[in-house]
C-alpha cells in the first residue's frame, strides 16, 4: 500500500469510523550519547539500549498494532548498534515491514548517511549559543547536514532560558543557510523544578509562542499550524494521546515517557505531539500542515 493510500485509509478509520487507531510509533533505541546537554536526564544511563532481536520484534509488533509512521530517538540514535547491525538496518527493515514515514531525531554529530528517512536535527540556537549548550558541535552539525544523503532535513530547537532570547536570530540564521526544509521546536519539558529553573513557563511561554507565530506569519518555515499554536498557547490540548506510542527496552508508553507524571504532562511542550493532537481533533490547519510536511518527504 502506498504512503498516500495509507494516509487516506487512516483518515477514513479515524474520522469516519471514529476509531482510535495507532498513528505514530517512537523507539528509544539507545540512551548512548556523545553530548552532555544540561536538560537531558536519560543520556548514558545504560537503561534503554535495544538488542537487535528485541528492536526487530518491537517494530513488527508496532506495525501489527497499526502504526505506519515511525521515529527513532535516543540518546543519540545514530550511535545504536548491536549484532553487527546499525540504525540503517532498522530503517531498511521498517521499510520492508511497510512503515511509510520514518524520521530520525539526531544531534547531527554523526554523518546523515541513512537513506529512506527524514532527519530532525537539534540545533539549540545561533552558532555561539548552540556551542555553549551542545559542546561546540555547531560546525560539525552543519557540515553533516550539507553532506546529508537526503534533502529531507529539518532543524529543531528545544527552547529554554539559555536560548529563548535568540529565537529570531536562530530562525534567521538557519534559514540563511538554505540547508533545512523547515524548523520545528519543543519547549523544555521536564520535572517542574527543572522547568522552573531552566524552562519557559507562564507568560514567558505565551510570549515565545506569539513570537514564533509572528515569524510563521512572516513566511519563515516554522512547523506550527494555527490550531497547534492556539492549543499550545492555551495549554488545552488533549493528553495523553493514545494514538502515539513510545517504545523503550522495557515498556511501551502511551504518548511519551512522562505519561505517568501528571505534573510534567500538564505543562507539555512537545510541539510535534500537539500537532498530532490537533490532526486527530480534525483541525484543518493541522491537517494541511502535516500534508505539506509529508508531501515534501
Residue, then its C-alpha position, 0 to 999 in steps of 0.5 A: x500500500x502506498x504512503x498516500x493510500x495509507x494516509x487516506x485509509x487512516x483518515x477514513x478509520x479515524x474520522x469516519x469510523x471514529x476509531x482510535x487507531x495507532x498513528x505514530x510509533x517512537x523507539x528509544x533505541x539507545x540512551x548512548x550519547x556523545x553530548x552532555x546537554x544540561x536538560x537531558x536526564x536519560x543520556x548514558x544511563x545504560x537503561x534503554x539500549x535495544x538488542x537487535x532481536x528485541x528492536x526487530x520484534x518491537x517494530x513488527x509488533x508496532x506495525x501489527x498494532x497499526x502504526x505506519x509512521x515511525x521515529x527513532x530517538x535516543x540518546x543519540x540514535x545514530x550511535x545504536x548498534x548491536x549484532x553487527x547491525x546499525x540504525x540503517x538496518x532498522x530503517x531498511x527493515x521498517x521499510x520492508x515491514x511497510x512503515x511509510x514515514x520514518x524520521x530520525x531525531x539526531x544531534x547531527x554529530x554523526x554523518x546523515x548517511x541513512x537513506x529512506x528517512x527524514x532527519x530532525x536535527x537539534x540545533x539549540x540556537x545561533x552558532x555561539x549559543x548552540x556551542x555553549x549548550x551542545x559542546x561546540x558541535x555547531x560546525x560539525x552539525x552543519x557540515x553533516x547536514x550539507x553532506x546529508x544523503x537526503x534533502x529531507x532535513x529539518x532543524x529543531x530547537x528545544x527552547x529554554x532560558x539559555x536560548x529563548x532570547x535568540x529565537x529570531x536570530x536562530x530562525x534567521x540564521x538557519x534559514x540563511x543557510x538554505x540547508x533545512x526544509x523547515x524548523x520545528x521546536x519543543x519547549x523544555x519539558x521536564x520535572x517542574x523544578x527543572x522547568x522552573x529553573x531552566x524552562x519557559x513557563x507562564x507568560x514567558x511561554x505565551x510570549x515565545x509562542x506569539x513570537x514564533x507565530x509572528x515569524x510563521x506569519x512572516x513566511x519563515x518555515x516554522x512547523x506550527x499550524x494555527x490550531x497547534x499554536x492556539x492549543x499550545x498557547x492555551x495549554x488545552x490540548x488533549x493528553x495523553x494521546x493514545x494514538x502515539x506510542x513510545x517504545x523503550x527496552x522495557x515498556x511501551x508508553x502511551x504518548x511519551x515517557x512522562x505519561x505517568x507524571x501528571x505534573x510534567x504532562x500538564x505543562x507539555x511542550x512537545x510541539x510535534x505531539x500537539x500537532x498530532x493532537x490537533x490532526x486527530x481533533x480534525x483541525x484543518x490547519x493541522x491537517x494541511x500542515x502535516x500534508x505539506x510536511x509529508x508531501x515534501x518527504 
